[in-house]
Amino acid sequence: MTYMFPLFIEKSMFKFLLITHGNLGQSLVECVENNLQKNCQNIIDIISLNALDIDFSRKELDTYVKKNKNFDIIILTDLYGASSSNIVKKHTSGENVYAISGLNLPMLMKAVTLKTDDIQMMVDEIIKCGNKSIINFL
């Protein structure tokens, strides 16, 4: 199955925040930028977990959410049940914060290329893309 990603769209209403272990978030953003030949720094932000001080990462997230309260924020984490998703839970009751776990490259490419103003459609399509990208091709 081949995935076609439409042209890159600049979004001002959505912010994407990656919360990942190590350098995974930065590596995924670099892959998206290389594949699309576009800079994503204006719509994708990254919090790399501080394994030695999870409270530091939690405070970083709290500050980010407060700073971006005028945007719909879609948080993409790498591993459900791990620190990356656990620090997000308190923010998901807010009306502008949505969280998705299980981040992969096709999901991120879909996020930055999908044309919609509908936040729920955006979230649903990102999840659908992530699920469809897991294929046993043997």
TIFI-529539 format. One record per residue (C-alpha): residue number from 1; residue in one letter; x, y, z. Coordinates in steps of 0.25 Angstrom, whole numbers, always signed. Example, Ala and Ser with C-alpha at 12.3 -4.5 7.8 and 13.67 -1.06 7.14 Angstrom:
BEGIN
1 / A / +49 / -18 / +31
2 / S / +55 / -4 / +29
//
This chain:
BEGIN
1 / M / +0 / +0 / +0
2 / T / +6 / +14 / -4
3 / Y / +2 / +26 / +4
4 / M / +1 / +39 / -4
5 / F / +3 / +52 / +4
6 / P / -3 / +65 / -1
7 / L / +6 / +77 / -2
8 / F / +10 / +84 / +11
9 / I / +0 / +93 / +17
10 / E / +4 / +104 / +26
11 / K / -6 / +103 / +38
12 / S / -7 / +115 / +48
13 / M / -19 / +108 / +56
14 / F / -12 / +95 / +60
15 / K / +1 / +93 / +68
16 / F / +7 / +79 / +68
17 / L / +15 / +76 / +80
18 / L / +24 / +63 / +80
19 / I / +27 / +57 / +94
20 / T / +37 / +46 / +92
21 / H / +49 / +39 / +98
22 / G / +63 / +43 / +94
23 / N / +64 / +49 / +80
24 / L / +53 / +42 / +74
25 / G / +44 / +54 / +72
26 / Q / +55 / +62 / +65
27 / S / +59 / +50 / +56
28 / L / +44 / +49 / +52
29 / V / +43 / +64 / +49
30 / E / +56 / +63 / +41
31 / C / +50 / +52 / +33
32 / V / +37 / +59 / +30
33 / E / +45 / +72 / +26
34 / N / +54 / +64 / +17
35 / N / +42 / +56 / +10
36 / L / +34 / +69 / +8
37 / Q / +45 / +78 / +6
38 / K / +39 / +88 / +15
39 / N / +42 / +94 / +29
40 / C / +32 / +90 / +40
41 / Q / +38 / +98 / +51
42 / N / +26 / +107 / +51
43 / I / +16 / +96 / +54
44 / I / +24 / +85 / +61
45 / D / +30 / +87 / +75
46 / I / +37 / +76 / +82
47 / I / +39 / +72 / +97
48 / S / +50 / +62 / +99
49 / L / +48 / +55 / +112
50 / N / +58 / +58 / +123
51 / A / +59 / +44 / +128
52 / L / +67 / +49 / +141
53 / D / +56 / +59 / +144
54 / I / +42 / +56 / +139
55 / D / +37 / +68 / +147
56 / F / +45 / +77 / +138
57 / S / +38 / +71 / +126
58 / R / +25 / +72 / +133
59 / K / +27 / +87 / +136
60 / E / +32 / +89 / +121
61 / L / +19 / +84 / +116
62 / D / +11 / +92 / +126
63 / T / +18 / +105 / +121
64 / Y / +16 / +101 / +107
65 / V / +1 / +98 / +108
66 / K / -1 / +112 / +115
67 / K / +7 / +119 / +105
68 / N / -1 / +113 / +93
69 / K / -15 / +114 / +99
70 / N / -20 / +121 / +87
71 / F / -17 / +109 / +78
72 / D / -22 / +95 / +77
73 / I / -11 / +86 / +82
74 / I / -9 / +72 / +77
75 / I / +1 / +65 / +85
76 / L / +7 / +52 / +79
77 / T / +15 / +43 / +89
78 / D / +23 / +31 / +86
79 / L / +19 / +21 / +96
80 / Y / +6 / +20 / +103
81 / G / +7 / +17 / +118
82 / A / +21 / +23 / +118
83 / S / +25 / +36 / +124
84 / S / +23 / +43 / +110
85 / S / +8 / +40 / +111
86 / N / +7 / +40 / +126
87 / I / +11 / +55 / +127
88 / V / +0 / +59 / +117
89 / K / -12 / +53 / +124
90 / K / -15 / +65 / +133
91 / H / -16 / +74 / +120
92 / T / -26 / +65 / +112
93 / S / -38 / +71 / +120
94 / G / -35 / +85 / +114
95 / E / -43 / +89 / +102
96 / N / -31 / +91 / +93
97 / V / -22 / +79 / +96
98 / Y / -23 / +66 / +89
99 / A / -13 / +54 / +91
100 / I / -10 / +43 / +82
101 / S / +0 / +32 / +86
102 / G / +8 / +22 / +77
103 / L / +15 / +33 / +68
104 / N / +21 / +28 / +55
105 / L / +26 / +35 / +43
106 / P / +13 / +34 / +34
107 / M / +5 / +40 / +45
108 / L / +14 / +52 / +46
109 / M / +14 / +54 / +31
110 / K / -1 / +53 / +31
111 / A / -2 / +63 / +42
112 / V / +6 / +74 / +34
113 / T / -1 / +71 / +21
114 / L / -15 / +69 / +24
115 / K / -24 / +81 / +20
116 / T / -35 / +83 / +30
117 / D / -40 / +93 / +40
118 / D / -47 / +82 / +48
119 / I / -39 / +77 / +60
120 / Q / -46 / +64 / +62
121 / M / -45 / +61 / +47
122 / M / -30 / +64 / +48
123 / V / -28 / +55 / +61
124 / D / -37 / +44 / +54
125 / E / -29 / +44 / +41
126 / I / -15 / +44 / +48
127 / I / -19 / +32 / +56
128 / K / -25 / +25 / +44
129 / C / -12 / +28 / +36
130 / G / -3 / +22 / +48
131 / N / -12 / +9 / +48
132 / K / -11 / +7 / +33
133 / S / +4 / +9 / +33
134 / I / +6 / -4 / +41
135 / I / +7 / -15 / +31
136 / N / +11 / -29 / +30
137 / F / +17 / -30 / +16
138 / L / +22 / -44 / +17
//
